[in-house]
Amino acid sequence: MVFLHPQHVAAAALLFAVLCAVCPVLILIYRVLFPTVLRFPWREHNTSRQKDKDTTVVFAGSFNPPHFGHLVMLRYLAERYGRVICCIGVNPNKTYDVTPQARASILRKMCEDCSNIRVQVVSGYIWRYARAHNASFFFRGIRTWEADGSEERQLLILNSWGPLLLGKIWPTKTVFLEGDPRYRDVSSTLVRRLCAERRATSRNEGDEKLARLIPPTVLTEVVAAYGQVWSRLHWSGSVHTCERWNRTTASLDAHWFEASTQHQSGSSTHPYWSSSTKLKGSSIMSDQAKFRGMKVNL
């Protein structure tokens, strides 16, 4: 029978305590330095993976207002996971032009065909809400990591260290979901400006532009909510809006043309478009295709 010297036992216990203290820190540092980015094309969902179907995830954003780029991400998450909680953060000490409750109402209407998506306005730390609802992942939508990584890394640090320092709990893993290239130039800022400028231009022209960025089912609500901020905008923004709109429409037209060409030829080199028809939101494509005067079935 082997007996350990008391000093050896003490040294081993000390080493174990140091490892227990250092390992979590190293893991969090690694997550910040090497964040998890789910690049497009996103991994195909597998209906046979029961683990994902039993998983709850949180998708956080301002959604000010929500648009097609957000909707495509939410549809993907809803197809892959059993429960998706879409969180809109609110600061009680801040005044909003459009309240988080109004944005949540618009987002609920956009997602009403997805029964496993829940839209929630959260006051306080969203990471605390995610832990309280046993979320396995904390998703953030981005254009690309190269474009948004600098700003998102700051939020990643807060979401990684905040739970540990403030709540004494292990943080929910953050995953960044890279946007669909079709909607990468679509932004909430552009939608807000188009809603505002619609009051000074032709109503039909403004509606046609907005119909390419948001679902027609919520167009009235979005215009009613965001058209009121026109007095707060400067006319100098019109040139910038025009440039953004031209760049956005050029991107959308290019992807629609590519998708239409691939469909007519009976072949598709894009793995996501070819295998995830419902996932990409056929209703989205059909609504936009009608506006463009061409039929696209993906």
C-alpha positions in Angstrom: 0.0 0.0 0.0 1.4 3.3 -1.1 1.3 6.3 1.3 1.6 9.8 0.0 3.6 12.4 1.9 1.4 15.2 3.3 3.4 17.7 1.3 2.7 15.9 -1.9 -1.0 15.8 -1.1 -1.0 19.5 -0.4 0.9 20.3 -3.6 -1.5 18.2 -5.7 -4.5 19.9 -4.1 -3.0 23.3 -4.8 -2.3 22.3 -8.4 -5.8 21.1 -8.8 -7.2 24.4 -7.4 -5.0 26.4 -9.7 -6.2 24.4 -12.7 -9.8 24.8 -11.7 -9.3 28.6 -11.5 -7.2 29.0 -14.6 -9.1 26.7 -17.1 -12.3 28.7 -17.2 -10.4 31.9 -17.7 -8.4 30.3 -20.6 -11.6 29.0 -22.1 -13.2 32.5 -22.1 -10.1 34.1 -23.4 -10.1 31.6 -26.3 -13.8 32.3 -27.0 -13.0 36.0 -27.3 -9.9 35.6 -29.4 -11.4 32.9 -31.6 -15.1 33.5 -31.8 -17.5 31.0 -33.3 -18.8 32.3 -36.6 -21.3 30.4 -38.6 -20.4 31.5 -42.1 -22.7 31.3 -45.1 -23.8 28.9 -46.5 -25.0 27.8 -43.2 -24.9 24.2 -42.2 -27.9 22.2 -43.4 -30.3 21.3 -40.7 -30.8 17.6 -40.0 -34.3 16.7 -38.9 -32.9 13.5 -37.4 -30.8 15.3 -34.9 -33.1 15.1 -31.8 -30.5 17.0 -29.8 -31.1 20.2 -31.8 -34.8 19.8 -31.7 -34.7 19.7 -27.9 -32.4 22.8 -27.8 -33.4 26.4 -26.9 -31.5 29.2 -28.5 -31.6 33.0 -28.1 -31.3 35.4 -31.0 -30.7 38.9 -29.9 -30.8 42.2 -31.7 -32.4 45.7 -31.8 -34.6 44.9 -34.9 -35.1 48.6 -35.5 -36.9 47.7 -37.7 -36.7 44.0 -38.7 -36.2 43.2 -42.4 -35.6 40.3 -44.7 -32.1 39.8 -43.5 -33.3 39.1 -40.0 -36.2 37.0 -41.2 -34.0 34.6 -43.2 -31.8 34.1 -40.1 -34.7 33.4 -37.9 -36.2 30.9 -40.3 -32.9 29.0 -40.4 -32.7 28.9 -36.6 -36.4 27.9 -36.3 -35.8 25.0 -38.8 -32.7 23.8 -36.9 -33.7 24.2 -33.3 -36.7 23.3 -31.3 -37.2 26.7 -29.7 -36.0 30.1 -30.7 -36.4 33.1 -28.4 -35.9 36.4 -30.3 -34.9 39.0 -27.7 -35.2 42.8 -28.1 -33.2 44.5 -25.4 -34.6 47.6 -23.7 -32.9 50.2 -21.5 -35.5 51.7 -19.0 -33.5 54.9 -18.9 -33.5 55.5 -22.6 -36.2 57.0 -24.8 -36.8 55.3 -28.2 -38.3 56.8 -31.3 -40.0 53.4 -31.9 -40.6 51.4 -28.7 -39.2 47.9 -28.3 -42.8 46.7 -27.8 -43.8 48.1 -31.3 -40.8 46.5 -32.9 -41.7 43.2 -31.1 -45.2 43.4 -32.5 -43.9 43.9 -36.1 -41.4 41.0 -35.6 -44.2 38.7 -34.3 -46.3 39.4 -37.4 -43.3 38.6 -39.6 -42.7 35.3 -37.9 -46.3 34.2 -37.3 -45.9 31.2 -39.6 -43.1 29.8 -37.4 -44.7 28.3 -34.3 -41.4 27.8 -32.4 -40.3 31.4 -32.6 -41.0 33.5 -29.5 -40.4 37.3 -29.5 -39.6 38.8 -26.1 -38.7 42.3 -25.0 -36.1 42.0 -22.3 -35.2 44.6 -19.7 -31.7 44.1 -18.2 -29.0 41.7 -19.2 -30.0 39.4 -22.1 -27.4 36.8 -21.0 -29.2 36.6 -17.6 -32.5 36.0 -19.5 -30.8 33.3 -21.7 -29.5 31.5 -18.6 -32.9 31.7 -16.9 -34.5 30.0 -20.0 -31.8 27.3 -20.3 -30.6 28.5 -23.7 -27.8 26.5 -25.1 -26.6 29.2 -27.5 -26.7 32.9 -27.8 -26.9 34.0 -31.5 -25.9 37.3 -32.9 -26.6 38.2 -36.5 -23.8 40.0 -38.4 -23.0 40.9 -42.0 -19.6 39.4 -41.9 -17.0 39.1 -39.1 -14.6 41.3 -41.1 -17.3 44.1 -41.3 -18.8 43.9 -37.8 -16.2 41.9 -35.8 -14.6 44.9 -34.0 -17.9 46.1 -32.5 -19.3 42.6 -31.9 -16.1 41.6 -30.0 -16.8 44.2 -27.4 -20.3 42.7 -26.8 -18.8 39.3 -26.8 -16.5 40.3 -24.0 -19.4 41.6 -22.0 -21.5 38.5 -22.6 -18.6 36.2 -21.8 -17.3 37.9 -18.6 -20.4 39.5 -17.3 -22.2 36.3 -16.2 -19.1 35.1 -14.5 -18.3 38.3 -12.7 -21.8 39.7 -12.0 -23.9 36.6 -11.8 -21.4 33.9 -10.7 -22.7 31.7 -13.5 -21.0 30.2 -16.6 -21.8 32.2 -19.7 -24.0 30.9 -22.6 -21.8 30.4 -25.7 -22.1 33.1 -28.2 -22.4 32.2 -31.9 -22.2 34.8 -34.7 -24.5 34.0 -37.7 -23.2 35.5 -40.9 -25.8 37.1 -43.1 -27.1 35.8 -46.4 -25.2 37.6 -49.2 -28.5 38.5 -50.8 -29.4 40.7 -47.9 -26.0 41.8 -46.7 -26.5 45.4 -47.9 -30.0 45.5 -46.4 -29.9 47.4 -43.1 -32.4 48.8 -40.6 -30.9 52.3 -41.1 -31.8 52.1 -44.9 -35.4 50.9 -44.1 -35.8 53.8 -41.6 -34.6 56.4 -44.1 -36.8 55.0 -46.9 -39.8 55.2 -44.5 -39.0 58.8 -43.7 -38.3 59.9 -47.3 -41.5 58.2 -48.5 -43.4 61.2 -47.1 -41.6 63.5 -49.5 -41.7 61.2 -52.5 -44.3 59.2 -54.4 -46.1 56.8 -52.1 -46.1 54.1 -54.7 -42.4 54.5 -55.3 -41.6 54.3 -51.6 -43.7 51.2 -51.1 -42.0 49.5 -54.1 -38.6 50.1 -52.5 -39.7 49.0 -49.1 -41.3 45.8 -50.5 -37.8 44.6 -51.5 -36.5 45.0 -47.9 -39.4 44.0 -45.7 -42.4 41.6 -46.0 -45.5 43.2 -47.5 -47.5 41.9 -44.5 -45.8 44.4 -42.2 -45.2 47.3 -44.6 -48.1 49.3 -43.3 -47.0 48.9 -39.7 -43.4 49.7 -40.4 -44.3 52.9 -42.4 -46.7 54.0 -39.7 -44.0 53.5 -37.0 -40.9 54.9 -38.7 -42.4 57.5 -41.1 -43.0 59.7 -38.1 -39.3 60.3 -37.5 -38.9 62.3 -40.7 -38.6 65.6 -38.8 -35.6 64.3 -37.0 -33.7 63.5 -40.2 -31.5 65.9 -42.1 -31.9 66.4 -45.9 -28.2 65.7 -46.2 -29.0 62.1 -45.5 -30.9 61.8 -48.8 -27.7 61.4 -50.9 -26.4 58.8 -48.6 -29.7 56.9 -48.7 -29.7 57.0 -52.5 -26.2 55.5 -52.6 -27.1 52.8 -50.1 -30.3 52.0 -52.0 -28.4 51.7 -55.3 -25.8 49.4 -53.8 -28.5 47.3 -52.1 -30.7 46.9 -55.3 -27.6 46.0 -57.3 -26.8 43.2 -54.8 -30.3 41.9 -54.7 -30.6 42.0 -58.5 -27.4 40.1 -58.9 -28.4 37.3 -56.6 -31.9 37.0 -58.0 -30.5 36.8 -61.5 -28.0 34.1 -60.5 -30.8 32.1 -58.7 -33.1 32.4 -61.6 -30.5 31.3 -64.1 -29.5 28.3 -62.0 -33.2 27.3 -61.6 -33.9 27.5 -65.3 -30.8 25.5 -66.2 -31.8 22.8 -63.7 -28.6 23.1 -61.8 -27.4 24.9 -58.7 -23.9 25.4 -57.5 -25.1 26.9 -54.2 -25.5 24.2 -51.6 -27.8 26.2 -49.4 -30.2 27.4 -52.2 -30.4 23.9 -53.7 -31.1 21.9 -50.5 -33.0 24.2 -48.2 -35.9 25.6 -50.1 -38.3 26.0 -47.2 -35.4 27.1 -45.0 -34.6 30.1 -47.2 -38.2 31.2 -47.1 -39.9 30.4 -50.5 -42.6 33.0 -49.5 -39.9 35.6 -49.3 -38.6 34.9 -52.7 -42.0 34.6 -54.3 -43.2 37.9 -52.9 -40.0 39.7 -54.2 -40.1 37.8 -57.5 -43.6 39.0 -58.2 -42.5 42.6 -57.6 -39.5 42.1 -59.9 -41.8 40.6 -62.6 -40.0 37.3 -62.8 -40.7 33.9 -61.4 -38.2 32.3 -59.1 -38.8 29.0 -57.3 -36.1 28.0 -54.9 
